[in-house]
Amino acid sequence: MSETMTIQSHKGPYTVHFDPNALESLNANVPADAHFLVDAHVAELYADRMAKILAHRSVLQIDAKETNKSLERMPDYVAHLVDKGLRRDQRLIAIGGGIIQDITCFLSATMLRGVDWVFYPTTLLAQADSCIGSKSSINSGSAKNILGTFTPPREVHISTDFLGTLDERDVRSGIGEMLKVHVIDGPDSFDRIAGDYARILAEPEVMMGYIRRSLNIKKAYIERDEFDQGPRNVFNYGHSFGHAIEAATDFAIPHGIAVTIGMNMANYVAAKLEVGSEENYQRMQPVMRKNYAGFETHPVPLDAFMTALSRDKKNQGAGSVTLILADRSGKVSRDKYPMDDTLRGICRDYLETARAAA
């Protein structure tokens, strides 16, 4: 039986359904007025189980690549939907991960001044984190995630059945975001998920429990600060460093794994700046290292990393960088820090030595 969670948003409440048979239910009752945007790889993997969906009159299959999540590609998607007769009283249905989510959300907000959308997330990262919170981001030219809206879906349908076909790196990428949420919730919450790390990978019911728990933690923040003006900022913990790692490696490291490294790096920087403590860094490092295993020695060019860090969109004012760091009690908060030789040296030491240290 499907379990539900209700999220309050500026456009009214929307519902998250936890249902292992979500895809089968949709395929058995395909809405006539729907327009589907589907990850092409998901369509290939689940062709038999979504045969009626794929046979629908309006299906747009998209390769889930960063280059397809761009302003330059939007005219192609708009032309398809116009050709298929999209109307304001119809709906877009997204089936895929974060890239398909961002594309669909952006189109929902901008086409015909607003069209409802529904989301069936197929990646762990989307199921445990990005599926709620209303945000979308798309790229324009060389500027990543520079355009976006706050447009919540009308419904989200989560089935962990999709996770069985994910690459292990994609699973660990999603777990990275789950670890982030539990750090934000506090040391006890983080220690609990860290202790269950192996079970999350091995037991679907444990995985679903932590997906629900992650969304419940996030729900409290987004309902207080949907537009990311204050308390919700802490959900960027690990992301300043993680995004810089992605940029410096030309996205060779998956997002959630880069964020995991970024969280471990944030704890290291906090200890060295005496904002946090060495004890917190050592307490959290073991599970972080498990989650970014295989990338502990992947080259991260320091100059490219520091350039990307200096351009982070959260930064305010020249000569500083905005970081979310954990204090001595383990509580995360946002503050500005000098972008100086001290920070550069700490970052170099982490990337070249501490990242790979047991």
N, C-alpha and C positions, 0 to 999 in steps of 0.2 A: 504494500500500500504506500502511496506517495505521502511523504511528509512535506510540510511547507514552512516557510519563513516569510514574513511580510516586512518590507522595507518602506519607510516613509521618505518621500522625495518632494521636490518643489512642483512636480507634475502629478502628485497624488501617490498613493501606495502602489507598489508592485510586488509580485509574489515570486518567491523562489521555491520550486518544486524539486524534491529529492526523490527521484523515481528511476529505478533500474531499468524499467521498460519504456523510458521516455521516447526513444526512437521508434520502437514498434508501435506505440500509441499514435504518434504523429503520422507514421506511414499508413496506418489503418484508417485514419481520418484526416486526409489531406485537405486543408481549407481551400476552397475554390478561389477565394479572393487574395491568396497569399502570393508573394514573390520571394523566391528562395535565393539566398547567396550562400554557396556551399564551398568549403575547402575541397579542391579537386582531389587531393589525396584521400580525404575522408570518403568522398563519393566513390572512389575506386575500392577502398577497403571494405565498405559497407554496401556495395552495389545491390546485393540481393536483399538486404534488410531494409533498404530505402528505395526499392524499385518504383513504387508509386510516386514518391516524392520526386525522383529524378525524371519521371515521365510527365510531370506537371507542365503546364503550358509556359510557365515562367521560372526558369532555373538558370542562374548564372554561376558557373563553376570558375573559381579563382585559385590560382596557385598562391599559396600562403607565403609570399616573399615580401621583404621590405619594399622592394621597388614597386610592388603592386598596391602598396598602402600610401599612395602619393596623390597630391593634387593633380599631377599630370595625367594620371590614369582615370580620374573621376569622370571626365566626359564620356569615356567608353561605357562606364557603368550606368550613367544617367541615360545615355542613348538606348541601352538595352531596356531599362525600366520604362522609358517613354514609349518605346516600340511595343512593349508588352501591355501598355495601357494602364500604368499605375495611376490610382486615384487616391485622394486624401483619406477615404474611409476604408482603404485596404491596409495591408500590413506587410512589412518585410520580415522574413524569418532567416536568421543567421545560424548556420551549422558549421562550427569550426572553432579555432582558437582565437587568440588576441588580435591577429591581423584581420581576420574576417569580422570580428567584433568591431574593430575601429572603423573599417570601411562601412559596415552596415549602420552603425550609430551615426556616423557623419552624414551619410545619405538620408537617414531618417530625420535628422535635424534640419536639413537644408532643402530637400526636395518638397515642392508644393507647400513650403513653410511649415512642414511638420507632418510626418507619417509615422504611425505606430510601428514598433519593431519588437520581435521576440527572439530570445537567444537560447540556443542549445550548445553550450560550451563542450568542446571535445578534448581539451587539454587540461591537465591538472592545474597549470598556472591560471587559466581562465576560470576553472571551477572553484578554486580555493581563494581567489583574490579578485581578479579584474571584472568578473561578471556582475558585481554590484558596485555602486559608487558613481554611476552616471557618466564617467569620463570617456571621451574618445580623443584620439590624437592621430593626425596623419602628417606625412612628410611633404615638403615642398622644396624642389631643387635639392640642395645639399643640407637643408635645415631639417633635422629629424624632430618629429612630433611638435612642429611649430604651429599647426592649426588644429583646432578641436572645439568640442562643445561639451556641455553637461546635459546629456539626453538619456534618461534611464529607459530601459526596456519596459514593456508592459508585463512580461513574464520571463522567467529564467527556468529552464528545465535541466537538471543535473543528473547524469547517469554515470557512475564510475565504470560501467561496462566499457565505455570508450577507452579507458586507461589501459586496457589489456593489449592494445595494439601500439602503444606509445614506445618509442625508444627510451632506454634507461636514462639517457641524458635529459630527455624531456620530463620524465618523472622527477628526477632530482632538481630540475629547474623549477618545477612547481613546488616541491618541498622547500626550496630556498625561500620562496615567498611565504610559505606557512611558518617557517622558522622566524622570519621577520615579524609576522603578526604576533607570535607568541613572545618574542623579546619585548615588543611594545606593551604587551599585557602584563609583563613583570617577570622577575626571576623564577618564581614558582611555576608559572605557566610554561616558561621556556624549558626549565629542567624536566618538566613532565613530558613534553614532546621529544626532547633530546633522549630521554630514557626509553621512549617507545619507537625510536627511529627505525630499528630493524623490523618491528611489527608493522609499521606503516607500509613498508615495502612488501611484506609477505602476506598481510591479512586485509582483504578488501573492507571488512566491516570496521577495522581500526582506521583505515584510510578515510572512509566516509565520515567517521566520527570526528576526525581532525579537520576535514573539509568544512563540516558544519560548525565546528568550534572556531575555525579561522574566520568564517563569514560572520558569526555572531560577534566576535571581537570587533571586526571592521564595521559592522552595522552600527554599533554604538557611536563610533566616530563620525561616520558619514551622515548620520541623522542629526548630529550636532553641527556639522560643518561640511555640508554637501559641496560647497564651492571652493573648498581647499584654501580658506582664508586664515585659519588658525590651528586648532587642535589636530586636524587631519594631516597637517604638514609632517608629523612624525612618521607617517607611512612611507616617507622617502628615506627612512633609515637604510643605510647600505647602498642607496641608489646613486648618490653623487660619485662615490668611488666605483660602483658597479658600472654606471654608464661610461665613465672615463676608461675603464678597462675594456668595455665593448668597443669604444671608438678607437682606442690605441691598438687593438688587435684586429681591427676591421671585422668585428662581430664574429670572430672565430670561436668565442666562448659564449654558449647559450645564455640568454638573459638572466634566468633565475640562478644559474651557477655563478655568473659574474656578480650578481647581487649577494650571493653567499660569500664570495671572496670579499666583496665590498663591506659586508657586515663585520667580518673578521678583521678587515683592515681598519674599519671605524673603531672597533674595540682596541686595536693596537695603538692607533693614533690617540685615542682618548687617554690611554694609560701613559703614553709618552708625554702628552701635554698636561698630565696630571688633572685632567677633567674627570676621568674615570680611574679605574684601578687595574693593576696587573692581575689581581685575583679574578675580576670579571672576565678579562681577556682569556685567562687560562681556563676558567670554568666553561666558557662557551666554545672555545677553540676545537675540542675533539669532534663534536658533531658537525661543526662547520667544515672541518677538514674531510670528514667522511663524505660530505655532500659535494665538495668541489674536487674530490679525488680524480686524478687524471689531468688536472689543470694546475697543479701546484707548482709546476716548473715551466708552464707555457710562457714564452717570452712576452713581456709587457714593456714596450719601449718607454722609458721614463719621460723623455721630452714630449712625446705624443700624449702620454697620460696626463701630464701637468697642463698641457695646452687644453685638453678636453675638460679637465677639472675646472680650469679658469673660465671656461665658457658655459658652465652649468647654468641652466635657466633659473635656478633658485638663488643665484648670487645677487647681491645688492651692493652697489658701490664699487669703486676701483680699489684694487689691491687687497681684496678680501675674498674669502670663499665661505658660503653658507653650508654648514654641516649639521647633521643630526647625529649626536653622540650620546652614549650612555654614561651617566654619572656613577659615582662610587656605589650608590644603592642599586644600580641597574636600570634606573629610570631614564628614558631617552627624551631629549629635548633639542631644540633647534637654536643655533647661535652662529655668529660670524667670527671667523678666525683669519689672522693675517696670512696672505698668500706669500710667504717669505721663504728664506733659505732653511729655516728650521723645519717647516712643514715639508719642503721638498726633500730634505734629508731623511725625515721619518718615513715618507712615502717610498723613497729609494730603498731604505733598509727593509721595509716590509716586502716589497715586490721582489727584491733580489735574494732575501735571506729568510725572513720570518714566515712568509707564506708557505714555504716548503718544510719548515721546521716541525718536528713531531712534538 
